[in-house]
Amino acid sequence: MAAGTDGEGGSNYDELWALANLIGPARPITTTQEAINNAGFVVGRFEQEYQGMRNITTLGDNSKCLVCMSEYEEGEDMRALKCKHGFHLECIDKWLTTGANKCPVCRAAAVVAEPSTAVDLGSVLAPE
């Protein structure tokens, strides 16, 4: 029997699944555009007068987007994450959907998923 298949000394699907859950994904977890739109982030336009968006104080360097590194221009669409870091709307949406579901500045989780049913790893990994 080939290594890594069911049988004596081999791994079975449930054990491999439990291991994958334990060590995490090989690439960063992303989110969907729908989840971003429903997350309640503040969206507005850049205003030079406020060095950001009106009615929200964003943290960090408010002169440029820290995803694309371009300076903000008057009237550009911005999105502020819950951690209060602001970015070009298109830049942060692409970052969250294709890069990682984390703020590029502070690495805080951006779109928080609903809690899912936890797997009891003890019962999956316990020898029979």
C-alpha atoms as one frame of an Amber mdcrd trajectory, in Angstrom:
protein
   0.000   0.000   0.000   1.340   3.456  -0.886   2.389   5.855   1.840  -0.288
   8.341   2.867  -3.251   6.108   2.068  -5.638   4.382   4.447  -4.187   1.323
   5.986  -1.610   0.350   8.505   0.496   3.381   9.471  -1.237   5.629   6.902
  -3.333   8.722   7.381  -7.005   8.809   6.752  -9.083  11.703   5.476 -10.405
  12.769   8.894  -6.918  12.916  10.384  -5.644  14.983   7.464  -8.656  17.305
   7.709  -8.025  17.787  11.431  -4.358  18.530  10.756  -5.298  21.091   8.086
  -7.653  22.785  10.564  -4.926  22.778  13.185  -2.135  24.302  11.063  -4.345
  26.564   8.941  -4.513  27.290   5.235  -1.480  27.390   2.969  -2.489  30.808
   1.657  -4.071  33.693   3.568  -7.807  33.649   4.091  -9.655  36.180   1.935
 -13.247  37.377   1.912 -15.931  38.157  -0.662 -17.047  41.501  -2.056 -20.514
  40.850  -0.665 -19.096  40.343   2.840 -17.087  43.582   2.518 -20.196  45.492
   1.420 -22.168  44.101   4.378 -19.429  44.598   7.014 -20.466  48.142   7.924
 -17.213  49.859   6.942 -17.337  53.636   6.522 -17.185  54.692   2.870 -16.648
  58.276   1.809 -14.660  60.619  -0.392 -11.231  62.067   0.323 -11.368  65.737
   1.254  -8.116  67.689   1.450  -9.634  69.959   4.110 -10.039  66.983   6.463
  -6.966  65.031   5.262  -9.306  62.096   4.883 -13.035  61.556   5.003 -15.481
  63.941   6.602 -16.972  62.761   9.930 -14.388  60.037  10.602 -10.887  60.246
  11.971  -8.639  57.688  10.320  -5.338  56.531  11.774  -1.944  56.647  10.139
  -0.635  58.539   7.114  -3.721  60.150   5.612  -1.849  61.587   2.634  -1.536
  58.318   0.682  -3.119  54.905   0.310  -0.842  52.349   1.949  -1.924  49.620
  -0.484  -1.048  51.338  -3.793   1.218  54.015  -2.221  -0.436  56.762  -4.320
  -1.348  60.083  -2.757  -5.049  60.709  -2.315  -6.695  63.204  -4.628  -9.756
  65.287  -3.875 -12.996  63.335  -4.276 -11.484  59.813  -4.501 -13.570  57.050
  -2.929 -12.175  55.725   0.362 -13.064  52.933   2.746 -12.146  52.875   6.455
 -11.860  49.504   8.165 -13.043  48.968  11.759  -9.465  49.560  12.953  -9.858
  53.102  11.498  -7.203  52.723   8.797  -8.373  54.232   5.502  -7.528  53.254
   1.922  -8.716  53.782  -1.647 -11.956  51.838  -1.892 -10.814  49.800  -4.908
  -7.393  49.066  -3.385  -8.634  47.743  -0.054 -11.445  45.745  -1.669  -8.939
  43.997  -3.948  -6.576  43.439  -0.995  -9.306  41.813   1.090 -10.672  39.630
  -1.723  -7.381  38.452  -3.250  -4.606  39.149  -0.722  -5.646  38.648   2.876
  -8.662  39.449   5.035  -6.532  41.664   7.290  -5.739  45.334   7.510  -2.499
  45.913   5.566  -1.273  48.258   8.313  -2.115  46.692  11.682  -3.020  43.141
  10.489  -6.319  43.202  12.415  -9.043  40.966  10.976 -11.090  43.034   8.547
 -14.309  41.144   7.793 -15.145  38.995  10.781 -16.969  35.817   9.782 -19.854
  34.391  11.724 -18.673  31.844  14.301 -18.830  28.357  12.860 -19.230  25.033
  14.562 -15.906  24.081  16.109 -14.444  20.675  15.408 -13.487  18.675  18.484
  -9.914  17.829  17.504  -9.514  15.567  20.525 -12.106  13.150  19.253 -10.737
  13.235  15.699  -7.106  12.763  16.690  -7.638  10.345  19.584  -6.513   6.795
  18.876  -9.257   4.239  18.764
